[in-house]
Amino acid sequence: MFKNFSIEKIIIFLFTVILAFAVYRILTADIKITLIPHITAVNFLYQMRFEFIPGIGYREAGGLFIIGQSCIGARLFICLFLILSICRIDNYEGFLKKIGRIFLFCITAVFLAYIITVFRITASIPFCRLENFQLIHTIFSLMVYFASGIGLYAFLSYKSEKKIINKEE
């Protein structure tokens, strides 16, 4: 069962987990800074004004909604980062090349998490005046997050299968 496990794989795995949690801590440490892309996108699309409330997040000036710590997408980042790492790391040879790819996967996962969370927030805003907005937003968020994880996995699987088929031809 563990015949393919080596010290190198264990080190790569531990490095990946440590990096994931370090970036998670960075993303959640100062929400005033890490929410700037979200606020910028909402301002651009909806011309809304926000005020920052320490410990809570950015509140829309009219009080319609708050973009807070849960909106950053830090947990989504971890999921996407681990999907990328688990699905792709064995495609690379050499310890240093794998470590380099882990950093690349990390950057990619942060970028994807920001895009997905900005989409989730901006797509939810038209519903913010509804009585059940929180429920709608939560259900929509779960659908978007789940679809993004499955979509990334499906994309990576497709790329792997295509690579195998091209090698056989």
MDTraj code that builds the backbone (N, CA, C; nanometers):
import mdtraj as md
import numpy as np

residues = "MET PHE LYS ASN PHE SER ILE GLU LYS ILE ILE ILE PHE LEU PHE THR VAL ILE LEU ALA PHE ALA VAL TYR ARG ILE LEU THR ALA ASP ILE LYS ILE THR LEU ILE PRO HIS ILE THR ALA VAL ASN PHE LEU TYR GLN MET ARG PHE GLU PHE ILE PRO GLY ILE GLY TYR ARG GLU ALA GLY GLY LEU PHE ILE ILE GLY GLN SER CYS ILE GLY ALA ARG LEU PHE ILE CYS LEU PHE LEU ILE LEU SER ILE CYS ARG ILE ASP ASN TYR GLU GLY PHE LEU LYS LYS ILE GLY ARG ILE PHE LEU PHE CYS ILE THR ALA VAL PHE LEU ALA TYR ILE ILE THR VAL PHE ARG ILE THR ALA SER ILE PRO PHE CYS ARG LEU GLU ASN PHE GLN LEU ILE HIS THR ILE PHE SER LEU MET VAL TYR PHE ALA SER GLY ILE GLY LEU TYR ALA PHE LEU SER TYR LYS SER GLU LYS LYS ILE ILE ASN LYS GLU GLU".split()
xyz = np.array([
    [0.0814, -0.1197, 0.0000],
    [0.0000, 0.0000, 0.0000],
    [0.0862, 0.1267, 0.0000],
    [0.1926, 0.1284, 0.0763],
    [0.2771, 0.2464, 0.0867],
    [0.4083, 0.2312, 0.0105],
    [0.4130, 0.1398, -0.0867],
    [0.5388, 0.1144, -0.1571],
    [0.5840, 0.2336, -0.2409],
    [0.4914, 0.3213, -0.2836],
    [0.5287, 0.4375, -0.3635],
    [0.5600, 0.5601, -0.2782],
    [0.5508, 0.5466, -0.1465],
    [0.5814, 0.6593, -0.0592],
    [0.7300, 0.6644, -0.0316],
    [0.7853, 0.7836, -0.0444],
    [0.9269, 0.8037, -0.0172],
    [0.9403, 0.9246, 0.0736],
    [1.0588, 0.9439, 0.1245],
    [1.0865, 1.0621, 0.2066],
    [1.0591, 1.1885, 0.1252],
    [1.0972, 1.1872, -0.0027],
    [1.0736, 1.3037, -0.0884],
    [0.9249, 1.3368, -0.0959],
    [0.8393, 1.2364, -0.1149],
    [0.6953, 1.2602, -0.1223],
    [0.6401, 1.3134, 0.0095],
    [0.6900, 1.2636, 0.1179],
    [0.6443, 1.3107, 0.2489],
    [0.6852, 1.4563, 0.2690],
    [0.8082, 1.4901, 0.2319],
    [0.8554, 1.6286, 0.2449],
    [0.7736, 1.7214, 0.1550],
    [0.7485, 1.6785, 0.0315],
    [0.6680, 1.7590, -0.0614],
    [0.5278, 1.7788, -0.0039],
    [0.4702, 1.6727, 0.0500],
    [0.3363, 1.6825, 0.1087],
    [0.3360, 1.7790, 0.2269],
    [0.4308, 1.7654, 0.3172],
    [0.4379, 1.8547, 0.4335],
    [0.4615, 1.9994, 0.3908],
    [0.5493, 2.0196, 0.2932],
    [0.5746, 2.1540, 0.2415],
    [0.4464, 2.2151, 0.1845],
    [0.3701, 2.1352, 0.1106],
    [0.2444, 2.1821, 0.0518],
    [0.1451, 2.2235, 0.1600],
    [0.1305, 2.1412, 0.2614],
    [0.0367, 2.1712, 0.3696],
    [0.0804, 2.2959, 0.4465],
    [0.2084, 2.3051, 0.4777],
    [0.2601, 2.4220, 0.5516],
    [0.2408, 2.5493, 0.4688],
    [0.2717, 2.5422, 0.3392],
    [0.2536, 2.6587, 0.2522],
    [0.1064, 2.6983, 0.2434],
    [0.0179, 2.5990, 0.2341],
    [-0.1258, 2.6276, 0.2264],
    [-0.1731, 2.7035, 0.3503],
    [-0.1339, 2.6576, 0.4671],
    [-0.1778, 2.7240, 0.5894],
    [-0.1083, 2.8584, 0.6108],
    [0.0152, 2.8723, 0.5638],
    [0.0839, 3.0014, 0.5741],
    [0.0136, 3.1058, 0.4876],
    [-0.0210, 3.0681, 0.3660],
    [-0.0915, 3.1617, 0.2774],
    [-0.2312, 3.1899, 0.3318],
    [-0.2963, 3.0899, 0.3875],
    [-0.4273, 3.1097, 0.4516],
    [-0.4163, 3.2161, 0.5609],
    [-0.3145, 3.2058, 0.6441],
    [-0.2941, 3.3038, 0.7528],
    [-0.2672, 3.4434, 0.6962],
    [-0.1902, 3.4504, 0.5890],
    [-0.1624, 3.5793, 0.5257],
    [-0.2918, 3.6400, 0.4704],
    [-0.3719, 3.5583, 0.4027],
    [-0.4970, 3.6081, 0.3446],
    [-0.5950, 3.6571, 0.4505],
    [-0.5954, 3.5929, 0.5663],
    [-0.6930, 3.6277, 0.6696],
    [-0.6383, 3.7243, 0.7740],
    [-0.5108, 3.7583, 0.7683],
    [-0.4497, 3.8429, 0.8712],
    [-0.4996, 3.9871, 0.8661],
    [-0.5081, 4.0442, 0.7484],
    [-0.5493, 4.1839, 0.7361],
    [-0.6548, 4.1952, 0.6271],
    [-0.7808, 4.1818, 0.6673],
    [-0.8881, 4.1809, 0.5677],
    [-0.9036, 4.3150, 0.4967],
    [-0.8565, 4.4205, 0.5591],
    [-0.8649, 4.5524, 0.4946],
    [-0.7875, 4.5510, 0.3628],
    [-0.6747, 4.4807, 0.3618],
    [-0.5920, 4.4730, 0.2412],
    [-0.6401, 4.3614, 0.1478],
    [-0.6667, 4.2434, 0.2022],
    [-0.6985, 4.1300, 0.1158],
    [-0.8362, 4.1407, 0.0501],
    [-0.9213, 4.2268, 0.1005],
    [-1.0525, 4.2457, 0.0366],
    [-1.0524, 4.3566, -0.0684],
    [-0.9410, 4.4225, -0.0880],
    [-0.9345, 4.5323, -0.1853],
    [-0.9776, 4.4888, -0.3263],
    [-0.9335, 4.3732, -0.3784],
    [-0.9815, 4.3340, -0.5127],
    [-1.1336, 4.3163, -0.5182],
    [-1.1913, 4.2656, -0.4114],
    [-1.3363, 4.2459, -0.4081],
    [-1.4087, 4.3807, -0.4104],
    [-1.3646, 4.4718, -0.3258],
    [-1.4263, 4.6039, -0.3166],
    [-1.4083, 4.6792, -0.4480],
    [-1.2920, 4.6684, -0.5075],
    [-1.2646, 4.7350, -0.6350],
    [-1.3585, 4.6843, -0.7440],
    [-1.3782, 4.5537, -0.7501],
    [-1.4670, 4.4952, -0.8512],
    [-1.6118, 4.5403, -0.8301],
    [-1.6568, 4.5387, -0.7052],
    [-1.7941, 4.5812, -0.6765],
    [-1.8110, 4.7296, -0.7101],
    [-1.7133, 4.8110, -0.6737],
    [-1.7188, 4.9536, -0.7084],
    [-1.7261, 4.9736, -0.8589],
    [-1.6466, 4.8970, -0.9328],
    [-1.6431, 4.9090, -1.0778],
    [-1.7768, 4.8687, -1.1396],
    [-1.8328, 4.7572, -1.0947],
    [-1.9558, 4.7053, -1.1550],
    [-2.0831, 4.7740, -1.1061],
    [-2.0854, 4.8133, -0.9799],
    [-2.2092, 4.8655, -0.9213],
    [-2.1987, 5.0092, -0.8701],
    [-2.0844, 5.0714, -0.8772],
    [-2.0620, 5.2071, -0.8277],
    [-2.1158, 5.2246, -0.6843],
    [-2.0753, 5.1359, -0.5968],
    [-2.1157, 5.1417, -0.4564],
    [-2.0010, 5.1963, -0.3731],
    [-2.0361, 5.2593, -0.2620],
    [-1.9359, 5.3092, -0.1696],
    [-1.9337, 5.2187, -0.0469],
    [-1.8142, 5.2047, 0.0096],
    [-1.7963, 5.1185, 0.1261],
    [-1.7207, 5.1917, 0.2353],
    [-1.7468, 5.1487, 0.3572],
    [-1.6687, 5.1970, 0.4708],
    [-1.6129, 5.0747, 0.5416],
    [-1.4888, 5.0846, 0.5853],
    [-1.4265, 4.9721, 0.6532],
    [-1.4586, 4.9783, 0.8016],
    [-1.5053, 4.8667, 0.8550],
    [-1.5325, 4.8541, 0.9978],
    [-1.4354, 4.7495, 1.0519],
    [-1.3394, 4.7908, 1.1370],
    [-1.2394, 4.6957, 1.1886],
    [-1.3059, 4.5736, 1.2541],
    [-1.2511, 4.4573, 1.2221],
    [-1.3013, 4.3326, 1.2783],
    [-1.4237, 4.2776, 1.2072],
    [-1.4818, 4.3556, 1.1165],
    [-1.6023, 4.3106, 1.0461],
    [-1.5774, 4.3023, 0.8960],
    [-1.5319, 4.4118, 0.8376],
    [-1.5068, 4.4152, 0.6943],
    [-1.5581, 4.5432, 0.6336],
    [-1.5860, 4.5384, 0.5054],
    [-1.6348, 4.6556, 0.4333],
    [-1.7875, 4.6512, 0.4282],
    [-1.8490, 4.7558, 0.4818],
    [-1.9945, 4.7652, 0.4809],
    [-2.0344, 4.8608, 0.3700],
    [-2.1305, 4.8184, 0.2915],
    [-2.1848, 4.9058, 0.1880],
    [-2.2455, 5.0263, 0.2583],
    [-2.2239, 5.1467, 0.2034],
    [-2.2617, 5.2706, 0.2718],
    [-2.4088, 5.2750, 0.3113],
    [-2.4948, 5.2109, 0.2359],
    [-2.6378, 5.2076, 0.2691],
    [-2.6741, 5.0969, 0.3663],
    [-2.5773, 5.0151, 0.4034],
    [-2.6019, 4.9070, 0.4987],
    [-2.6646, 4.7826, 0.4387],
    [-2.6642, 4.7701, 0.3056],
    [-2.7263, 4.6547, 0.2409],
    [-2.6550, 4.5231, 0.2721],
    [-2.5229, 4.5256, 0.2748],
    [-2.4469, 4.4030, 0.2970],
    [-2.3067, 4.4379, 0.3438],
    [-2.2381, 4.3353, 0.3906],
    [-2.0992, 4.3487, 0.4358],
    [-2.0149, 4.2482, 0.3591],
    [-1.9016, 4.2935, 0.3118],
    [-1.8027, 4.2031, 0.2534],
    [-1.6980, 4.1837, 0.3617],
    [-1.6993, 4.0659, 0.4230],
    [-1.6146, 4.0395, 0.5387],
    [-1.5137, 3.9292, 0.5154],
    [-1.4591, 3.8806, 0.6252],
    [-1.3516, 3.7810, 0.6188],
    [-1.3939, 3.6543, 0.5449],
    [-1.5179, 3.6123, 0.5601],
    [-1.5620, 3.4904, 0.4928],
    [-1.5688, 3.5074, 0.3413],
    [-1.5623, 3.6314, 0.2941],
    [-1.5695, 3.6592, 0.1503],
    [-1.4337, 3.6518, 0.0810],
    [-1.3270, 3.6434, 0.1566],
    [-1.1926, 3.6443, 0.0985],
    [-1.1693, 3.5222, 0.0098],
    [-1.2217, 3.4086, 0.0496],
    [-1.2006, 3.2861, -0.0264],
    [-1.0778, 3.2102, 0.0182],
    [-1.0366, 3.2286, 0.1440],
    [-0.9152, 3.1622, 0.1936],
    [-0.9324, 3.0102, 0.1990],
    [-1.0492, 2.9649, 0.2392],
    [-1.0727, 2.8188, 0.2416],
    [-1.0820, 2.7630, 0.0999],
    [-1.1410, 2.8413, 0.0111],
    [-1.1459, 2.8002, -0.1295],
    [-1.0037, 2.7902, -0.1848],
    [-0.9186, 2.8844, -0.1478],
    [-0.7787, 2.8784, -0.1901],
    [-0.7156, 2.7454, -0.1499],
    [-0.7359, 2.7041, -0.0239],
    [-0.6770, 2.5782, 0.0228],
    [-0.7275, 2.4616, -0.0604],
    [-0.8570, 2.4573, -0.0857],
    [-0.9133, 2.3477, -0.1656],
    [-0.8541, 2.3449, -0.3067],
    [-0.8502, 2.4594, -0.3722],
    [-0.7970, 2.4652, -0.5083],
    [-0.6481, 2.4330, -0.5119],
    [-0.5753, 2.4825, -0.4139],
    [-0.4317, 2.4559, -0.4057],
    [-0.4050, 2.3062, -0.3879],
    [-0.4807, 2.2425, -0.3019],
    [-0.4605, 2.0993, -0.2802],
    [-0.5037, 2.0180, -0.4020],
    [-0.6102, 2.0582, -0.4697],
    [-0.6510, 1.9890, -0.5925],
    [-0.5397, 1.9992, -0.6964],
    [-0.4885, 2.1200, -0.7163],
    [-0.3780, 2.1378, -0.8124],
    [-0.2575, 2.0538, -0.7744],
    [-0.2208, 2.0596, -0.6478],
    [-0.1006, 1.9889, -0.6025],
    [-0.1147, 1.8380, -0.6139],
    [-0.2252, 1.7862, -0.5681],
    [-0.2451, 1.6407, -0.5696],
    [-0.2561, 1.5881, -0.7117],
    [-0.3249, 1.6616, -0.7980],
    [-0.3472, 1.6131, -0.9345],
    [-0.2263, 1.6296, -1.0260],
    [-0.1373, 1.7231, -0.9962],
    [-0.0314, 1.7542, -1.0921],
    [0.1112, 1.7275, -1.0480],
    [0.1368, 1.7162, -0.9197],
    [0.2763, 1.7126, -0.8735],
    [0.3532, 1.5914, -0.9252],
    [0.2867, 1.4798, -0.9453],
    [0.3574, 1.3609, -0.9939],
    [0.3966, 1.3716, -1.1412],
    [0.3512, 1.4748, -1.2087],
    [0.3885, 1.4943, -1.3492],
    [0.5291, 1.5526, -1.3652],
    [0.5918, 1.5908, -1.2552],
    [0.7211, 1.6569, -1.2603],
    [0.8262, 1.5704, -1.1926],
    [0.9451, 1.5731, -1.2507],
    [1.0574, 1.4970, -1.1978],
    [1.1518, 1.5908, -1.1232],
    [1.2089, 1.5429, -1.0156],
    [1.3074, 1.6202, -0.9410],
    [1.2452, 1.6993, -0.8270],
    [1.3134, 1.6942, -0.7150],
    [1.2656, 1.7580, -0.5932],
    [1.2495, 1.9090, -0.6093],
    [1.3516, 1.9763, -0.6617],
    [1.3458, 2.1225, -0.6750],
    [1.2408, 2.1665, -0.7765],
    [1.2237, 2.0892, -0.8814],
    [1.1207, 2.1215, -0.9806],
    [0.9816, 2.1092, -0.9178],
    [0.9646, 2.0087, -0.8342],
    [0.8356, 1.9907, -0.7670],
    [0.8087, 2.1048, -0.6686],
    [0.9096, 2.1465, -0.5958],
    [0.8939, 2.2584, -0.5012],
    [0.8577, 2.3855, -0.5784],
    [0.9231, 2.4087, -0.6905],
    [0.8910, 2.5237, -0.7747],
    [0.7480, 2.5194, -0.8256],
    [0.7045, 2.4017, -0.8645],
    [0.5669, 2.3859, -0.9126],
    [0.4657, 2.4078, -0.8005],
    [0.5001, 2.3678, -0.6799],
    [0.4114, 2.3910, -0.5655],
    [0.3891, 2.5412, -0.5482],
    [0.4957, 2.6203, -0.5592],
    [0.4812, 2.7661, -0.5507],
    [0.3916, 2.8183, -0.6640],
    [0.4111, 2.7664, -0.7846],
    [0.3280, 2.8065, -0.8980],
    [0.1816, 2.7689, -0.8747],
    [0.1588, 2.6483, -0.8217],
    [0.0222, 2.6057, -0.7904],
    [-0.0397, 2.6979, -0.6859],
    [0.0409, 2.7404, -0.5908],
    [-0.0059, 2.8301, -0.4846],
    [-0.0521, 2.9636, -0.5431],
    [0.0303, 3.0215, -0.6272],
    [-0.0034, 3.1488, -0.6911],
    [-0.1291, 3.1330, -0.7769],
    [-0.1364, 3.0240, -0.8522],
    [-0.2530, 2.9971, -0.9360],
    [-0.3791, 2.9837, -0.8510],
    [-0.3687, 2.9130, -0.7399],
    [-0.4844, 2.8925, -0.6526],
    [-0.5318, 3.0237, -0.5900],
    [-0.4389, 3.1100, -0.5512],
    [-0.4777, 3.2419, -0.4965],
    [-0.5503, 3.3213, -0.6045],
    [-0.4951, 3.3232, -0.7230],
    [-0.5553, 3.3960, -0.8344],
    [-0.6960, 3.3427, -0.8646],
    [-0.7095, 3.2107, -0.8757],
    [-0.8405, 3.1504, -0.9017],
    [-0.9398, 3.1793, -0.7887],
    [-0.8937, 3.1710, -0.6652],
    [-0.9823, 3.1966, -0.5507],
    [-1.0336, 3.3403, -0.5544],
    [-0.9470, 3.4347, -0.5874],
    [-0.9915, 3.5739, -0.5974],
    [-1.0935, 3.5911, -0.7097],
    [-1.0676, 3.5343, -0.8246],
    [-1.1617, 3.5459, -0.9371],
    [-1.2968, 3.4861, -0.8992],
    [-1.2949, 3.3681, -0.8409],
    [-1.4190, 3.2994, -0.8070],
    [-1.4961, 3.3738, -0.6984],
    [-1.4273, 3.4230, -0.5962],
    [-1.4977, 3.4937, -0.4889],
    [-1.5505, 3.6290, -0.5365],
    [-1.4761, 3.6965, -0.6216],
    [-1.5266, 3.8227, -0.6780],
    [-1.6520, 3.7950, -0.7616],
    [-1.6492, 3.6888, -0.8412],
    [-1.7679, 3.6497, -0.9181],
    [-1.8851, 3.6200, -0.8252],
    [-1.8597, 3.5440, -0.7208],
    [-1.9640, 3.5055, -0.6259],
    [-2.0275, 3.6276, -0.5610],
    [-1.9460, 3.7225, -0.5208],
    [-1.9975, 3.8436, -0.4551],
    [-2.0757, 3.9295, -0.5538],
    [-2.0151, 3.9571, -0.6688],
    [-2.0813, 4.0459, -0.7647],
    [-2.2096, 3.9843, -0.8204],
    [-2.2146, 3.8530, -0.8338],
    [-2.3365, 3.7874, -0.8829],
    [-2.4453, 3.7824, -0.7766],
    [-2.4093, 3.7928, -0.6507],
    [-2.5076, 3.7891, -0.5418],
    [-2.5690, 3.9251, -0.5114],
    [-2.5018, 4.0308, -0.5478],
    [-2.5482, 4.1656, -0.5116],
    [-2.6900, 4.1972, -0.5610],
    [-2.7301, 4.1557, -0.6814],
    [-2.8679, 4.1869, -0.7227],
    [-2.9760, 4.1293, -0.6300],
    [-2.9412, 4.0304, -0.5484],
    [-3.0380, 3.9682, -0.4585],
    [-3.0342, 4.0252, -0.3168],
    [-2.9499, 4.1242, -0.2916],
    [-2.9263, 4.1685, -0.1544],
    [-3.0471, 4.2361, -0.0898],
    [-3.1426, 4.2802, -0.1655],
    [-3.2618, 4.3422, -0.1075],
    [-3.3712, 4.2407, -0.0747],
    [-3.3522, 4.1172, -0.1134],
    [-3.4526, 4.0137, -0.0854],
    [-3.4479, 3.9713, 0.0611],
    [-3.5622, 3.9266, 0.1103],
    [-3.5727, 3.8864, 0.2511],
    [-3.4805, 3.7700, 0.2848],
    [-3.4670, 3.6766, 0.1944],
    [-3.3849, 3.5567, 0.2176],
    [-3.2465, 3.5688, 0.1540],
    [-3.1936, 3.6892, 0.1496],
    [-3.0649, 3.7111, 0.0832],
    [-2.9544, 3.6221, 0.1399],
    [-2.9448, 3.6122, 0.2702],
    [-2.8365, 3.5332, 0.3307],
    [-2.8451, 3.3868, 0.2866],
    [-2.9662, 3.3319, 0.2827],
    [-2.9848, 3.1940, 0.2389],
    [-2.9493, 3.1796, 0.0905],
    [-2.9974, 3.2719, 0.0090],
    [-2.9667, 3.2689, -0.1349],
    [-2.8164, 3.2797, -0.1569],
    [-2.7540, 3.3713, -0.0864],
    [-2.6090, 3.3922, -0.1005],
    [-2.5314, 3.2675, -0.0569],
    [-2.5734, 3.2048, 0.0509],
    [-2.5052, 3.0845, 0.0994],
    [-2.5199, 2.9692, 0.0001],
    [-2.6396, 2.9476, -0.0499],
    [-2.6621, 2.8394, -0.1469],
    [-2.5834, 2.8656, -0.2749],
    [-2.5889, 2.9892, -0.3223],
    [-2.5143, 3.0255, -0.4428],
    [-2.3642, 3.0067, -0.4210],
    [-2.3160, 3.0469, -0.3044],
    [-2.1737, 3.0319, -0.2721],
    [-2.1321, 2.8860, -0.2736],
    [-2.2117, 2.8004, -0.2115],
    [-2.1801, 2.6574, -0.2110],
    [-2.1777, 2.6011, -0.3524],
    [-2.2736, 2.6417, -0.4336],
    [-2.2770, 2.5937, -0.5720],
    [-2.1538, 2.6391, -0.6501],
    [-2.1178, 2.7650, -0.6335],
    [-2.0014, 2.8190, -0.7055],
    [-1.8733, 2.7512, -0.6585],
    [-1.8564, 2.7376, -0.5280],
    [-1.7353, 2.6747, -0.4747],
    [-1.7251, 2.5285, -0.5164],
    [-1.8345, 2.4560, -0.5037],
    [-1.8348, 2.3149, -0.5408],
    [-1.8062, 2.2994, -0.6908],
    [-1.8734, 2.3809, -0.7721],
    [-1.8531, 2.3744, -0.9173],
    [-1.7091, 2.4105, -0.9549],
    [-1.6504, 2.5069, -0.8857],
    [-1.5132, 2.5448, -0.9184],
    [-1.4149, 2.4332, -0.8835],
    [-1.4352, 2.3670, -0.7705],
    [-1.3491, 2.2544, -0.7339],
    [-1.3625, 2.1390, -0.8308],
    [-1.4856, 2.1036, -0.8634],
    [-1.5084, 1.9941, -0.9584],
    [-1.4600, 2.0337, -1.0974],
    [-1.4836, 2.1592, -1.1345],
    [-1.4380, 2.2057, -1.2653],
    [-1.2867, 2.2002, -1.2784],
    [-1.2165, 2.2432, -1.1748],
    [-1.0705, 2.2374, -1.1779],
    [-1.0231, 2.0927, -1.1863],
    [-1.0824, 2.0063, -1.1055],
    [-1.0449, 1.8646, -1.1086],
    [-1.0730, 1.8044, -1.2469],
    [-1.1887, 1.8345, -1.3040],
    [-1.2234, 1.7809, -1.4361],
    [-1.1270, 1.8316, -1.5426],
    [-1.0914, 1.9602, -1.5354],
    [-0.9959, 2.0181, -1.6297],
    [-0.8603, 1.9485, -1.6193],
    [-0.8125, 1.9300, -1.4974],
    [-0.6835, 1.8642, -1.4777],
    [-0.6877, 1.7188, -1.5230],
    [-0.7996, 1.6509, -1.4974],
    [-0.8143, 1.5117, -1.5413],
    [-0.8167, 1.5028, -1.6933],
    [-0.8873, 1.5948, -1.7567],
    [-0.8944, 1.5979, -1.9023],
    [-0.7554, 1.6200, -1.9621],
    [-0.6813, 1.7155, -1.9034],
    [-0.5458, 1.7418, -1.9524],
    [-0.4566, 1.6185, -1.9376],
    [-0.4715, 1.5471, -1.8254],
    [-0.3913, 1.4272, -1.8023],
    [-0.4276, 1.3181, -1.9018],
    [-0.5571, 1.2976, -1.9248],
    [-0.6006, 1.1950, -2.0202],
    [-0.5541, 1.2287, -2.1612],
    [-0.5641, 1.3552, -2.1981],
    [-0.5211, 1.3985, -2.3308],
    [-0.3714, 1.3736, -2.3490],
    [-0.2952, 1.3995, -2.2433],
    [-0.1496, 1.3771, -2.2465],
    [-0.1192, 1.2277, -2.2652],
    [-0.1934, 1.1431, -2.1955],
    [-0.1732, 0.9972, -2.2065],
    [-0.2080, 0.9502, -2.3468],
    [-0.3180, 0.9988, -2.4009],
    [-0.3606, 0.9586, -2.5354],
    [-0.2569, 1.0032, -2.6386],
    [-0.2050, 1.1249, -2.6246],
    [-0.1035, 1.1735, -2.7190],
    [0.0245, 1.0919, -2.7115],
    [0.0610, 1.0418, -2.5953],
    [0.1806, 0.9593, -2.5810],
    [0.1632, 0.8236, -2.6476],
    [0.0387, 0.7707, -2.6428],
    [0.0125, 0.6398, -2.7011],
    [0.0117, 0.6429, -2.8529],
    [-0.0198, 0.7584, -2.9104],
    [-0.0287, 0.7678, -3.0575],
    [0.1039, 0.7789, -3.1177],
])
top = md.Topology()
chain = top.add_chain()
for i, resn in enumerate(residues, 1):
    res = top.add_residue(resn, chain, resSeq=i)
    for name in ("N", "CA", "C"):
        top.add_atom(name, md.element.get_by_symbol(name[0]), res)
traj = md.Trajectory(xyz[None], top)
